[in-house]
Amino acid sequence: MSTRNKNFAIGVFDSGLGGLTVVKELIRQLPDEDIVYFGDTARVPYGTKSKESVVRFSKENAAFLLTQRVKMIVVACNTSSSLAMSMLRKHFTVPIVSVITPGAQKAVAVSQNKRIGVIATPATINSQSYTKSLKKFERSVIVSAQACPLFVPLVEEGWHDGEITTDIVRKYLGEMKKSGMDTLILGCTHYPLLKVVIQKVVGPRVQLIDSAQEVALEVKRILERKEMRRVRKGKGHYSFWVSDEPKHFRRLAKRFLGFDIKNVKRA
């Protein structure tokens, strides 16, 4: 890879805001890399859409990122990772990283009793992508899965804690607690913002797996293995694009990133 291409950005896409948790981890672990983020806010959420629609949207998102000169693409949407990865890897030549595999691998590594829970959007749960990935790493694993469709709107409303949020988390996770799981994968990039409440509900003995952290580590490993790390020194530059409502995105982004972003462009 030429020096010029090494200095291209890491591309990240999601159906909306949730992928910013991945961006936050990438910034923490790879502070010198440029990042281009695309949130498909006009068509969010993906978790309730058909497979055909998610595949088409994912292909369009990846194609847009490539117009911004990226050297790899992170699919920060669990639904897209569940339904569109084979198509994306077939159509595009840059390295493409899913959020599913790194989280599953970490969960198997840390689980003592191999009873692992997964919470995600309905589309991700119905695809059984986490179950398939977990069983690739450990055939004997017992998986409990639960769709939690109300978690995304709770996060985007800023209701990260409080009585209503706790009640909803209890409603979703009550049966899962009986499974004896010792590890729980947060299978949607919004869910880390509910980590405190989720931990309180499932108890301190259940280890939470934040896929965003594991994805950033995987990106770092790939860049180093393929000798694709940025050559130009200094702090990375970050660009943010959306398909609709840039002002709304900018207002909510701070909850995910921990800092204000000055400019959000509409694609």
C-alpha positions as CSV (number, residue, x, y, z in Angstrom):
1,M,0.0,0.0,0.0
2,S,1.3,3.4,-1.0
3,T,2.1,6.1,1.7
4,R,-0.7,8.2,0.3
5,N,-3.2,5.4,0.8
6,K,-1.9,4.7,4.3
7,N,-2.9,8.2,5.1
8,F,-6.5,7.6,4.0
9,A,-9.1,7.6,6.7
10,I,-10.9,4.7,8.5
11,G,-14.5,4.7,7.3
12,V,-17.3,3.9,9.7
13,F,-21.0,3.6,9.0
14,D,-24.1,2.9,11.0
15,S,-27.9,3.4,10.6
16,G,-27.7,6.4,12.9
17,L,-25.9,7.6,16.0
18,G,-25.0,4.3,17.7
19,G,-21.8,3.8,15.7
20,L,-20.3,6.8,17.4
21,T,-19.5,4.5,20.4
22,V,-17.2,2.7,17.9
23,V,-15.7,6.1,16.8
24,K,-15.1,7.0,20.4
25,E,-13.1,3.8,20.9
26,L,-11.2,4.2,17.6
27,I,-10.2,7.7,18.7
28,R,-9.0,6.4,22.1
29,Q,-7.0,3.5,20.7
30,L,-5.9,5.1,17.4
31,P,-5.7,8.8,18.1
32,D,-3.5,9.5,15.0
33,E,-5.9,8.0,12.4
34,D,-8.4,10.1,10.4
35,I,-12.0,8.9,10.6
36,V,-15.0,9.5,8.3
37,Y,-18.3,8.6,9.8
38,F,-21.6,8.2,8.0
39,G,-24.9,7.8,9.8
40,D,-27.9,6.8,7.6
41,T,-30.3,8.9,9.7
42,A,-32.9,9.2,7.0
43,R,-33.5,5.4,7.1
44,V,-32.9,4.6,10.8
45,P,-33.6,2.1,12.4
46,Y,-32.3,-0.8,10.4
47,G,-33.3,-3.3,13.1
48,T,-36.9,-3.5,11.9
49,K,-36.2,-3.5,8.2
50,S,-36.1,-6.5,5.7
51,K,-32.9,-8.2,4.9
52,E,-33.1,-6.9,1.3
53,S,-33.4,-3.3,2.4
54,V,-30.5,-3.6,4.9
55,V,-28.2,-5.2,2.3
56,R,-29.0,-2.4,-0.2
57,F,-28.6,0.4,2.4
58,S,-25.3,-1.1,3.6
59,K,-23.9,-1.3,0.0
60,E,-24.9,2.4,-0.6
61,N,-23.2,3.4,2.7
62,A,-20.0,1.7,1.9
63,A,-19.9,3.1,-1.6
64,F,-20.4,6.6,-0.1
65,L,-17.5,6.1,2.3
66,L,-15.2,5.1,-0.5
67,T,-15.9,8.4,-2.2
68,Q,-14.3,10.0,0.9
69,R,-11.0,8.1,0.4
70,V,-11.1,5.5,3.1
71,K,-8.6,2.6,3.5
72,M,-11.0,0.3,5.4
73,I,-14.6,0.2,6.5
74,V,-16.0,-0.6,9.9
75,V,-19.6,-1.7,9.8
76,A,-20.6,-0.3,13.1
77,C,-24.2,-1.4,12.7
78,N,-25.0,-4.8,14.2
79,T,-27.9,-5.3,11.9
80,S,-25.8,-4.6,8.8
81,S,-23.1,-6.8,10.2
82,S,-25.6,-9.6,10.6
83,L,-27.2,-9.4,7.2
84,A,-24.8,-7.7,4.7
85,M,-21.2,-8.7,5.4
86,S,-20.9,-11.3,2.7
87,M,-22.3,-9.0,0.1
88,L,-20.0,-6.1,1.2
89,R,-16.9,-8.2,1.1
90,K,-17.8,-9.5,-2.3
91,H,-18.4,-6.1,-3.8
92,F,-15.6,-4.0,-2.2
93,T,-11.8,-4.6,-2.0
94,V,-10.9,-2.7,1.1
95,P,-10.8,-4.5,4.5
96,I,-14.3,-4.5,6.1
97,V,-14.7,-5.2,9.8
98,S,-17.9,-6.4,11.4
99,V,-19.0,-5.6,14.9
100,I,-20.2,-9.2,15.5
101,T,-17.0,-11.3,15.4
102,P,-14.8,-9.3,17.8
103,G,-17.5,-9.2,20.4
104,A,-18.3,-12.9,20.1
105,Q,-14.6,-13.8,20.3
106,K,-14.1,-11.8,23.5
107,A,-17.3,-13.2,25.1
108,V,-16.1,-16.8,24.6
109,A,-12.6,-15.9,25.9
110,V,-13.9,-14.4,29.2
111,S,-16.9,-16.7,29.9
112,Q,-16.2,-19.3,32.6
113,N,-19.3,-21.4,32.2
114,K,-19.9,-20.9,28.5
115,R,-23.4,-19.6,29.1
116,I,-23.6,-16.3,27.1
117,G,-26.4,-13.8,26.7
118,V,-26.9,-11.6,23.7
119,I,-29.1,-8.5,23.5
120,A,-29.7,-6.7,20.2
121,T,-32.2,-5.4,17.7
122,P,-34.9,-7.8,16.4
123,A,-33.2,-8.2,13.0
124,T,-29.8,-9.0,14.7
125,I,-31.5,-11.6,17.0
126,N,-33.5,-13.1,14.2
127,S,-30.4,-13.5,12.0
128,Q,-28.8,-15.6,14.8
129,S,-25.5,-14.1,13.7
130,Y,-24.1,-13.9,17.2
131,T,-25.1,-17.5,18.0
132,K,-23.4,-18.7,14.8
133,S,-20.3,-16.6,15.6
134,L,-20.1,-17.7,19.2
135,K,-20.4,-21.4,18.2
136,K,-17.5,-21.0,15.7
137,F,-15.3,-20.1,18.7
138,E,-16.8,-22.6,21.2
139,R,-19.2,-25.3,19.9
140,S,-20.5,-26.1,23.4
141,V,-21.6,-22.5,24.2
142,I,-25.2,-22.1,25.4
143,V,-26.6,-18.8,24.1
144,S,-29.6,-16.9,25.4
145,A,-30.8,-14.1,23.1
146,Q,-33.2,-11.3,23.6
147,A,-34.4,-8.5,21.3
148,C,-34.6,-5.1,23.1
149,P,-36.2,-2.7,20.6
150,L,-36.9,0.0,23.1
151,F,-33.3,0.4,24.1
152,V,-32.4,2.5,21.1
153,P,-35.1,5.2,21.6
154,L,-34.3,5.3,25.3
155,V,-30.7,6.1,24.5
156,E,-31.6,8.7,21.9
157,E,-34.0,10.4,24.3
158,G,-31.1,10.6,26.8
159,W,-32.9,8.3,29.2
160,H,-29.7,6.4,30.2
161,D,-30.9,5.8,33.8
162,G,-33.9,6.4,36.0
163,E,-37.0,4.4,37.0
164,I,-38.6,4.0,33.5
165,T,-35.3,2.8,32.0
166,T,-34.6,0.4,34.8
167,D,-38.1,-1.0,34.5
168,I,-37.7,-1.6,30.8
169,V,-34.3,-3.2,31.2
170,R,-35.8,-5.5,33.9
171,K,-38.7,-6.5,31.6
172,Y,-36.3,-7.5,28.8
173,L,-33.6,-9.2,30.9
174,G,-35.7,-10.9,33.6
175,E,-35.9,-14.2,31.9
176,M,-32.2,-14.0,30.7
177,K,-31.0,-13.8,34.3
178,K,-32.5,-17.2,34.9
179,S,-30.3,-18.7,32.2
180,G,-27.2,-18.7,34.4
181,M,-25.2,-16.6,31.9
182,D,-21.9,-15.2,33.2
183,T,-21.3,-13.0,30.2
184,L,-23.7,-10.7,28.2
185,I,-22.9,-9.2,24.8
186,L,-24.3,-5.7,24.2
187,G,-25.1,-6.4,20.6
188,C,-26.1,-2.9,19.5
189,T,-23.8,0.1,19.5
190,H,-26.4,2.1,21.4
191,Y,-26.4,-0.2,24.3
192,P,-23.1,0.7,26.0
193,L,-24.8,4.0,27.0
194,L,-27.2,1.9,29.2
195,K,-24.3,-0.1,30.6
196,V,-24.8,1.1,34.2
197,V,-28.5,0.2,34.4
198,I,-27.9,-3.2,32.5
199,Q,-25.1,-4.1,35.0
200,K,-27.3,-3.2,37.9
201,V,-30.1,-5.4,36.6
202,V,-28.0,-8.5,35.7
203,G,-25.8,-8.2,38.7
204,P,-22.0,-7.8,39.3
205,R,-21.2,-11.5,38.4
206,V,-22.2,-11.0,34.8
207,Q,-19.5,-9.5,32.6
208,L,-20.7,-7.1,29.9
209,I,-19.0,-7.2,26.5
210,D,-18.9,-3.8,24.8
211,S,-18.4,-4.6,21.1
212,A,-17.2,-1.1,20.4
213,Q,-14.0,-1.7,22.4
214,E,-13.4,-5.1,20.7
215,V,-14.0,-3.7,17.2
216,A,-11.4,-0.9,17.8
217,L,-8.8,-3.5,18.9
218,E,-9.6,-5.6,15.7
219,V,-9.2,-2.5,13.5
220,K,-5.8,-1.8,15.2
221,R,-4.7,-5.4,14.6
222,I,-5.6,-5.3,10.9
223,L,-3.9,-2.0,10.3
224,E,-0.7,-3.2,11.9
225,R,-0.8,-6.6,10.2
226,K,-1.4,-5.1,6.8
227,E,1.1,-2.3,7.4
228,M,-1.7,0.3,6.8
229,R,-1.1,2.6,9.8
230,R,-1.1,6.3,9.0
231,V,2.3,7.6,8.2
232,R,1.6,11.3,8.7
233,K,2.1,12.2,12.3
234,G,-0.2,14.2,14.6
235,K,-3.8,14.0,15.8
236,G,-6.3,12.5,13.4
237,H,-9.1,14.5,11.7
238,Y,-12.7,13.5,12.0
239,S,-15.5,14.0,9.5
240,F,-19.2,13.4,10.1
241,W,-21.8,12.8,7.4
242,V,-25.5,12.0,7.7
243,S,-28.3,11.3,5.2
244,D,-30.8,13.6,7.1
245,E,-31.2,16.0,10.1
246,P,-27.5,17.0,10.6
247,K,-28.5,19.5,13.4
248,H,-30.3,16.7,15.4
249,F,-27.3,14.4,14.9
250,R,-24.9,17.1,16.1
251,R,-27.0,17.8,19.2
252,L,-27.1,14.1,20.2
253,A,-23.5,13.2,19.2
254,K,-22.0,14.5,22.4
255,R,-23.8,11.8,24.4
256,F,-21.9,9.1,22.4
257,L,-18.6,10.8,21.9
258,G,-18.2,12.8,25.1
259,F,-17.3,16.0,23.1
260,D,-19.0,18.4,20.8
261,I,-18.6,18.1,17.0
262,K,-18.5,21.4,15.1
263,N,-19.6,20.3,11.6
264,V,-21.9,17.6,10.4
265,K,-22.5,17.4,6.6
266,R,-25.5,16.1,4.8
267,A,-24.6,13.6,2.1
